[in-house]
Amino acid sequence: MKKQNMNRDWIATARTLSQALPYLQRYTGAIVVIKLGGHAMGSDEAMDDFARDVVLMRQVGVNPVIVHGGGPMINAMLERLEIQSEFVDGKRVTDAATVEVVEMVLSGVVNKRIVQAINGQGGKAVGLSGKDTNLMVCDQTNPDLGFVGTPAEMNPDFLHELFATDTIPVIAPLGAGRNGETFNVNGDTAAGAIAAALKADRLLLLTDVAGVKGADGDVMTELKAQQIRDLTADGTIAGGMIPKTETALNAIDGGVRAVVILDGRAPNACLLELFTEHGAGSLIRGD
């Protein structure tokens, strides 16, 4: 009986691979930007699983770009260093001391953890920030918030050079100021700007929720841009989902073919979204 069960498992695996063929062909050469949130990174095991999925994507011809956050890690380091934070309308003021910690954590710790995980699974990843090659030149978002930036000028040519060498870019959301400043950029905003600059086929926003939920509480698997606007206006989309859907709409306006908001904690979430008929999370397209 055990052998029969094993045979059934192998047959099911082979059938899944066979059914994935049209999707593998569909995404050959496609650029897929993945925003990996700090809460979605989870354990070392979860990170290894994510890295394996990314390496598989590159192996079948997809050009993945990872843009990561790191809010929980930044908060932990600020607390450890006893650096007090001020807040304006609920948003952290990023002063000179704080932006140094942000860069240290994002570029020096979180970024290298992801790079190491991908390389450990047989991939070829390189860690960058938006400051490198002036990938993401920013203007100050609000003087009251300090060194917080909004992407103003994108220079993605170097990323295309990396694609040509089968290298996977892993990007920390830091931007270069026009006068030598370092700006902290919201991770979703950075991912959307990079995806738009690359005219990516997909932007995958990995979060800790299953997707955009309707008034009945169920995840909506496909939405048009106007539906997002309507659901926001009537309060169905609220709280932390608003900036994610705003990122999605801005990315689509910038030339991204579609955006998916999905649960990054779910096993193989990216593969399910790209290479199966069912998909995962909420797919958002233009009107």
N, C-alpha and C positions, 0 to 999 in steps of 0.2 A: 504493500500500500504506500509506504514511504517513497519508494522508487517511482510509482505512478504519479504521486503528487509532485515530485521533483521534475518529472517529464512534463507535466502540465505547466509548471512554472516556466520552464525553458521555452515551451511552445508559446506561452503567453508573451514572453519577452520577445521572441522572434516576430510574433504577430504585431506587437507594438512598434518594433523597429520598421517593419514593412509598411505599416500604416503611416509612419512618420515621413516616409520618402517624399511625398508632395510638398510637405512643409520644409524639409531639408533643402529641397530644390528651390523653393520659394525664397528662402532667406540666404542663399549663397551670395556672398558679396555684400550683403546688407550691413548697415551700421546700426547697432543697437546700443543705446546708452542706458546704463543701469544705475539708478540712484540707490545706494545701500545706506540705509539709515542706521544711526548708532544703536537704536533699540533692536534693529533687525539682525545685527551681527551675532548676537547670542553667544553660545559656547564655542570652544575651539572645534568641536565636532561639527557644529552648524556651519562654521566658517569653512572648514574643509569640504563640506558638502557643496556649499556655494561655489567655492573655488573649482571643484571638479566639474560642476555644471558650466562654468565660464570657459574652462579649458576645452570641454566637449564642443561648446559653441564655436570656438576658434578652430577646432579640428575639422568641423564640417563646413567651414567657409564663412562663418559670420564674423564680423569685426566688432567685438564687444569693447565698450568703454565704460569703466567703472568710475563713478563719482560718489564719494562717501561723505557721510557726516561724522559725528563724534561728540554730540552734545553731552551725553552722560559721562564720557571720559573727561571732557573739558571741565564739567562741574566738579568731578571728583578731584581733579588736580588743583583747581582753584581753592577748593576746601582744604586740601592737603597743605597748600602753600599759604593758607590763611589770607588769601586775597579777597577782600570784601567787594561785592558787586552792587552797583546802583542800578535802579530800574526806572524807566520812563514809560508810562502807559503799558506796563507789563513786559517791556522789552529791555534786555540787559544793555547797559552802557559798556561798550568795549573801549576801555581806556588803554593807554600805552602798555601798562603792565599786563592787562588782560590779553591784548592781542599777541604779546610774546608767548604767553601760555597757550593760546589757541594755536599758534603756528607750531609750537613745540609738540603739542599733543597730536594735531592733525597730520602734519608732515612727518614728524619724527617717530610717532608711536602707531597710530591707527593705520596710516598709509602703508607703513612697512609691514605691519601684520598681514594686511590683505595681499600685498605683493609676495610675501613669503609663502602664504597659503597657496596662491596660484602657482608659483614656481614649484612648490612642493608637490603639486599634482601633475607636474610635467609641462606646465605652460611656460611662457616667456613674458613676464610682466615687468613694467618699469613704473616707478613712483614719480609723480609730478605734482605740482600745484598750479593754480591758475597764474602764478607769477612767472613760471618757466616759459621762455620764448614769448613772453607777453601774451600768453594764451587768452587771459581774461583781464583786460584793463578796466578798472572800475572808477566810478565817481562816488563821492561820499553820499550815502543815502540820506542821512539827517545829522547835522552837526551835534544835535543833542545826544545822539547815540554813539558818538566817537568814531572809532575805526571800523565802521560797518559800511560795506560797499554794495553798489548796484552795478552789474556788468554793463559797460557802455561800448566796448570795442572788443571784438573777438578775432583771434588769429589762429585758426585751427590747422594751418598747413602742416605743422610738425606732426600732428596726429595722423594725417594721411601718410606721412613718411613712415611712421611706426606700423601702420596697417600693412604697408608694402613688405615689411620684414616679419610679419606674423607676430608682432609684439602687442601686448594688451596694455593700454594706458590705464593707470589707476591714479585718479586726480583728487587732490585735497581742495576743498572749496575756499581757497584764498586768492585774492586778486591783487594785481599791481596797481598802485595809484600813479597818477600822472607826474607826481613830484617825489617818487621814491617811497611812498607809504605802502604799508601792507594792510589790506582790508580783509576782514572776515565777511564771508558771503554765505547767506542761507544756502544749505546744501541742495534743497529742491530747486531754488532759483538758479544756482550754478549749473545743475544738471540740465535744466530746461534751456539755459542759454547755450551751453555746449552742444546739446542735441540740435538746437535750431541752427547754430553755426555750421554743423556738419550735415544739415538736412537729413537727419537720421530717419531710418525707416520706423523705428520704435524707440520710445522712451518708456522704460519700466521704472516706476516709482515703488520701491519695496518699502513697505511700512509695517506696522504692527496691527493692522486691521485688514479685513478680507476684501475691502473695496468700498465703492460708493453705495450707500444704502438708501433705498427709497423710503417713502412715508410709512410703509408696512414693516420696515426693518430688514427687508431682504436685500441682498446685494444685487445691484443692477449690472448685468453683464455687458451691456452695450449702451452707450449714450452718445448723443450728438451734442455739439457745443451749446446750442440753444437750450437743450434740456438742463445742462449744467447751470446755465444762467437762471433759468426758471426755478430750479430746485434751491438755488442759493437765495433767490429773492423771497421765496416763501418759507425759508428757514429750515427746509429739510436737510440741506447741506449746511453744516454749522461747525463752529469750533476749529479744531486742528485740520479738518478736511478742507476748509476754505482755501488756505494757501496752496494745498496740493492741487486742487482743481484749477486754481488761478494759474499755477505753473503749467498745468496741462493745456489750458486755453492759450497761454502765451506761446508755448512751444509749437502748438498747431498753427497759430498765426504766423510763426516764424519759419514754417516749412516742414515741421516734423509730420510724418504721415499719420501716426496715431500714438496715443499715450495710454498706458495701462497702469492703474493703481491696484496693487495686489499685496497680499500678505507675505512678507519676506521670511517669516518664520515657518511657512509651509514647506515641506520637503520638495525639492526640485521645482519650485514655483516658476522659475524662468523657463525651464524646459517645457513644462506643461503649457505655458502661455504661447510659446513660439512653435512648438512641434506637435501639438495635439489639436484635434478638432474642438475639444471642449474649451480649451484655454483656461485662464485663471484670472480672478479679479474683475475689474471694470475697465472695458475698452472704450476710449473716448476718441471720437473722430470729429472732423470739421463738419459743418452743416452742408 
